[in-house]
Amino acid sequence: MDSYGHVNNTRFLTLYEEARVALIYALAAERGGPSLVDDGVVISRHEIDYVRPVVYRTDASLAPPPPPHVRIELWIENIRGAQFTVVYELFDGDLLASRARTVCVLFDLAGQRPRRMTPHEREFLSRYDPAVDGART
């Protein structure tokens, strides 16, 4: 929380990270294949637009006050040979509070350089690309 009672701007980045990790690491493995982190993914760019503040809700009977209830919707865009973009919208209840984009680069951890996307990775990411099949999660 910042000094105005809002969720701090840096926390938005952490929330987006948690959503991205759930998709490209946990969900990928759960859906029958290796997670994208098995071969390496690094971040080359973050971009966040703050539409409205998310205010900590206060309830005098609770100490500390409960955190805000937020929801993140995300999808994949710009699937290329060695990178893809995760696009997010963060909602405070039904109100859009923030939009963001993260450019992820597939990375060869042993060689310390970008690597090409595997067919399995492309197929998995394409499930979440609205340009491919209209999917959003």
C-alpha positions in Angstrom: 0.0 0.0 0.0 1.3 3.5 -0.8 0.8 6.6 1.4 -2.6 7.3 -0.3 -4.1 3.9 0.6 -3.7 2.5 -2.9 -2.0 -0.6 -4.1 1.5 0.5 -4.8 2.4 0.7 -8.5 5.2 -1.9 -8.1 2.8 -4.4 -6.8 0.9 -4.4 -10.1 4.1 -5.7 -11.7 4.3 -8.5 -9.2 0.6 -9.4 -9.7 1.2 -9.5 -13.5 4.3 -11.7 -12.9 2.2 -14.2 -10.8 -0.4 -14.4 -13.6 2.3 -14.9 -16.2 4.1 -17.6 -14.2 0.8 -19.4 -13.7 0.3 -19.6 -17.4 3.7 -20.3 -18.9 5.1 -22.4 -16.1 2.3 -24.2 -14.2 -0.4 -24.4 -16.8 2.0 -25.5 -19.6 3.2 -28.4 -17.4 -0.3 -29.3 -16.3 -1.5 -29.4 -20.0 0.8 -32.3 -20.9 4.2 -30.8 -21.7 7.3 -29.2 -20.3 6.8 -25.7 -18.9 8.5 -23.0 -20.9 10.9 -22.3 -18.1 12.5 -25.8 -18.6 14.4 -24.4 -21.5 14.5 -20.8 -20.3 12.4 -17.6 -20.7 13.7 -14.1 -19.8 11.9 -10.7 -19.9 13.0 -8.1 -22.3 10.3 -5.4 -21.7 7.5 -4.5 -19.3 4.9 -1.8 -20.1 2.2 -0.8 -17.7 -0.7 1.7 -18.0 -2.4 2.6 -14.8 -6.1 3.4 -15.6 -7.3 4.0 -12.0 -6.0 3.4 -8.5 -6.9 0.2 -6.7 -7.8 1.2 -3.1 -7.3 -1.0 -0.1 -10.7 -1.7 1.3 -11.0 -0.9 5.0 -13.2 -2.6 7.5 -12.8 -1.2 11.0 -13.5 -4.7 12.5 -10.5 -6.2 10.7 -6.9 -5.7 11.5 -5.1 -5.5 9.1 -7.7 -4.5 6.5 -8.4 -7.1 3.8 -6.5 -6.7 0.5 -8.3 -5.6 -2.6 -10.0 -8.3 -4.7 -8.5 -8.1 -8.2 -8.7 -10.3 -11.3 -6.2 -10.5 -14.1 -7.2 -11.6 -17.6 -4.3 -12.3 -19.9 -3.6 -13.5 -23.4 -0.6 -14.0 -25.8 0.2 -11.9 -28.9 3.0 -11.5 -31.4 4.3 -15.1 -31.3 7.6 -14.9 -33.1 10.6 -17.2 -33.6 12.2 -16.5 -30.3 9.7 -14.3 -28.4 6.1 -13.6 -27.5 4.1 -10.9 -25.7 1.8 -11.5 -22.7 -1.0 -8.9 -22.6 -2.9 -8.3 -19.3 -5.8 -6.4 -17.9 -6.2 -6.1 -14.2 -9.7 -5.5 -12.8 -10.7 -4.2 -9.4 -14.1 -5.9 -9.1 -15.6 -5.1 -12.5 -13.6 -1.9 -13.1 -10.5 -1.9 -15.3 -7.6 -0.6 -13.2 -4.5 -1.4 -15.4 -3.3 -2.8 -18.7 0.2 -4.2 -19.3 2.4 -6.0 -21.8 5.5 -8.1 -21.2 7.8 -9.2 -24.0 9.2 -12.6 -23.2 12.3 -14.0 -24.9 13.0 -17.7 -25.1 16.5 -18.2 -23.7 19.1 -20.9 -23.8 20.3 -20.9 -20.2 23.5 -23.0 -20.9 24.5 -20.9 -23.9 23.3 -17.6 -22.5 21.6 -16.4 -25.7 18.1 -16.3 -27.2 16.8 -19.6 -28.7 14.2 -20.6 -31.2 10.7 -21.6 -30.1 9.9 -25.3 -30.3 6.8 -26.5 -32.1 5.4 -27.6 -28.7 5.9 -24.1 -27.2 4.3 -22.5 -30.3 1.3 -24.8 -30.1 0.8 -24.1 -26.4 1.1 -20.3 -26.7 -1.2 -20.2 -29.8 -4.0 -21.6 -27.6 -4.0 -18.2 -25.8 -3.6 -16.0 -28.9 -6.9 -14.4 -29.9 -5.6 -13.8 -33.4 -5.3 -17.6 -33.7 -8.5 -18.9 -32.0 -10.1 -16.0 -30.1 -8.9 -17.4 -26.8 -8.4 -15.2 -23.7 -7.8 -16.5 -20.2 
